């Protein structure tokens, strides 16, 4: 198997690499590593799309094109950030990587306005009856409108207080990324069936629409982290709801 000499490894330090099809130059895998990590996929027999792609190339009598995108990085954390940025730039759907890059929700591709809101963190006081819905793995900055809506609206294990909610906020890292007017709650799986376990009577999903402009301008890209309990496992937080009658 091809490998780097000790001298080359010392100069490379941490690096980010890409695999591409030699016929089309289409990149199909992005990775990071040290030492001879870049070559490890050539002998990986795991039944995943990356290995199947390498096999298809070899069946044509060729080898995948392997390139070092950047090297000389001092630590693994920096390499992870670069890897995440490259995956976001190319697009996960075009790659055989099974997961998005490390912390791509925070450090991946992001608009200038979203980046400003992430670091400026203008705190806002909530006056309405609201459900804050914290997204973690389901979030990325380039979600389409419908992807974000579906990620927020279900399915949640919640009680009767859901009926007191007027608005639902899509929250990531303490920042409001969208505001929805809640029109009604339905048993999990009633309006779509692509998220979570649907065999629990306490799970619900809402149907609604993006809120009016006055609500969005008031809360969009503002921080609500002061309402959230750090380290809390429950993604749902009610605001101005518990003492409200239905």
C-alpha positions in Angstrom: 0.0 0.0 0.0 1.2 3.5 -0.8 2.4 5.4 2.2 4.3 8.5 3.3 7.8 8.4 4.6 8.5 9.6 8.2 10.0 12.8 6.8 6.9 13.6 4.8 4.7 12.8 7.7 6.6 15.3 9.9 6.1 18.0 7.3 2.5 17.3 6.6 1.3 17.5 10.3 -2.5 17.5 10.3 -4.1 17.7 6.9 -7.4 17.6 4.9 -7.6 15.4 1.8 -10.0 14.6 -1.0 -10.8 11.6 -3.1 -12.2 12.1 -6.6 -13.1 10.1 -9.8 -10.1 10.3 -12.2 -12.4 10.3 -15.2 -14.7 13.2 -14.1 -12.7 14.9 -11.4 -15.8 14.8 -9.3 -14.9 14.8 -5.6 -16.7 12.0 -3.7 -15.0 12.1 -0.3 -13.5 14.6 2.1 -11.4 13.6 5.1 -8.8 14.7 7.6 -6.0 13.0 9.3 -2.3 12.6 10.1 0.3 10.1 9.1 -1.0 7.7 6.5 -4.7 8.1 7.2 -5.3 9.3 3.7 -4.5 5.9 2.3 -6.6 3.8 4.7 -9.7 3.9 2.6 -8.0 2.0 -0.2 -8.0 -1.2 2.0 -11.3 -0.5 3.8 -13.8 -3.3 3.1 -16.7 -1.7 5.0 -19.9 -1.8 3.0 -20.4 1.9 2.6 -20.8 4.2 -0.4 -17.2 5.4 -0.3 -15.8 1.9 -0.5 -18.3 1.0 -3.3 -17.2 4.1 -5.2 -13.6 3.1 -5.0 -14.5 -0.4 -6.2 -16.3 1.0 -9.2 -13.3 3.0 -10.1 -11.0 0.0 -9.8 -13.4 -2.1 -11.8 -12.6 0.3 -14.7 -8.9 -0.4 -14.2 -8.2 2.9 -12.5 -7.4 4.2 -9.0 -9.1 7.0 -7.2 -7.4 10.4 -7.5 -6.1 11.4 -4.0 -5.1 14.9 -3.2 -4.0 16.8 -0.1 -6.2 19.9 0.1 -4.3 21.6 2.9 -1.5 20.5 5.2 0.8 21.8 7.9 -2.1 22.3 10.3 -1.1 22.3 13.9 -3.9 20.4 15.5 -6.9 18.1 14.9 -9.5 20.7 15.8 -8.3 23.1 13.0 -8.4 20.2 10.5 -12.0 19.3 11.6 -13.1 22.9 10.9 -11.5 22.9 7.5 -13.0 19.5 6.7 -16.5 20.8 7.7 -16.1 23.9 5.5 -15.1 21.9 2.5 -18.0 19.5 3.0 -20.4 22.4 3.2 -18.9 24.0 0.1 -19.2 20.9 -2.0 -22.5 19.8 -0.6 -23.1 16.7 1.5 -25.5 15.3 -1.1 -22.6 15.1 -3.6 -20.3 13.2 -1.3 -20.1 9.7 0.1 -19.3 11.1 3.6 -21.9 9.6 6.0 -22.0 12.7 8.2 -21.6 16.4 7.9 -18.4 18.0 9.1 -17.5 18.6 12.7 -19.8 21.3 14.3 -20.8 22.3 10.8 -23.9 23.9 12.3 -21.7 26.5 14.0 -18.5 26.6 11.9 -19.9 25.5 8.5 -21.2 27.6 5.6 -23.2 30.5 6.9 -24.5 33.9 5.7 -23.0 37.1 6.9 -26.3 38.1 8.7 -26.5 34.7 10.5 -22.8 35.0 11.6 -23.4 38.5 13.0 -26.4 37.2 15.0 -24.5 34.2 16.2 -21.7 36.4 17.8 -23.5 39.7 18.5 -26.2 37.9 20.5 -28.7 40.7 21.0 -31.0 39.5 23.8 -34.7 39.9 23.4 -37.7 39.8 25.9 -40.5 37.6 24.8 -44.0 38.9 25.3 -46.2 36.3 23.6 -47.0 32.7 24.5 -44.2 30.8 22.9 -42.6 27.4 22.6 -38.8 27.5 22.1 -37.7 24.4 20.2 -34.0 23.8 20.4 -32.5 22.1 17.4 -29.1 20.4 17.5 -28.2 17.6 15.1 -31.1 18.5 12.8 -29.9 22.0 12.2 -27.6 23.5 9.6 -27.4 27.0 8.3 -28.3 26.0 4.7 -31.6 24.3 5.6 -34.4 25.1 3.1 -37.5 26.7 4.5 -39.4 23.4 4.3 -36.5 21.5 5.9 -36.4 23.9 8.8 -40.2 23.8 9.2 -40.3 20.0 9.3 -37.4 19.9 11.8 -39.2 22.2 14.2 -42.8 21.0 14.0 -42.3 17.5 15.3 -42.3 15.1 16.7 -42.2 16.1 20.4 -43.1 14.4 23.6 -45.2 17.2 25.2 -48.4 17.6 27.3 -51.5 19.7 27.2 -49.6 23.0 27.6 -48.9 22.8 23.8 -52.5 24.1 23.3 -51.6 27.4 25.0 -48.8 28.1 22.6 -49.4 30.8 19.9 -45.9 30.7 18.3 -43.0 28.3 18.0 -39.5 29.5 17.7 -36.8 27.5 15.8 -33.7 27.9 18.1 -30.2 26.9 17.5 -27.3 27.8 19.8 -29.6 30.2 21.6 -30.5 32.2 18.4 -34.0 32.4 16.9 -33.8 31.2 13.3 -37.5 31.3 12.4 -40.8 32.1 14.0 -43.9 30.1 13.2 -47.6 30.8 14.0 -49.0 27.5 15.4 -52.4 26.7 13.9 -53.0 23.3 15.5 -51.5 20.2 17.1 -51.9 16.6 15.8 -50.9 13.2 16.9 -47.4 12.3 15.7 -47.5 10.9 12.2 -50.8 12.5 11.3 -49.4 15.1 9.0 -46.0 13.6 8.1 -44.3 10.5 9.1 -40.6 11.0 8.6 -39.4 11.9 12.1 -39.0 10.1 15.4 -40.9 7.2 16.9 -44.6 7.4 16.2 -45.8 4.7 18.5 -46.1 7.0 21.6 -49.4 8.7 22.4 -47.6 11.6 24.1 -45.8 12.6 20.9 -47.2 15.5 18.9 -46.5 17.7 15.8 -47.9 21.1 14.9 -49.1 22.6 11.7 -48.6 26.3 11.1 -46.9 28.9 8.9 -44.1 31.5 9.1 -45.3 34.3 11.4 -46.3 37.8 10.4 -43.5 40.3 9.6 -43.9 42.1 12.9 -43.2 39.0 14.9 -40.2 38.0 12.7 -38.6 41.4 12.8 -39.0 41.4 16.6 -37.4 38.0 17.2 -35.6 36.7 14.2 -31.8 36.3 14.7 -32.1 37.5 18.3 -30.8 35.6 21.3 -33.2 33.8 23.7 -30.4 31.9 25.4 -31.3 33.6 28.7 -34.6 31.6 28.7 -32.8 28.3 28.3 -31.3 26.1 31.0 -27.7 25.2 30.1 -27.3 21.4 29.7 -31.0 20.7 29.8 -31.9 17.6 27.8 -35.5 18.6 27.0 -35.5 20.5 23.7 -38.8 22.2 24.6 -39.1 25.4 26.7 -42.4 27.2 27.3 -42.4 31.0 27.7 -45.5 32.9 29.0 -47.6 29.7 28.8 -47.8 27.9 32.1 -50.3 30.4 33.7 -52.3 30.9 30.5 -55.7 29.4 30.1 -56.6 27.6 26.9 
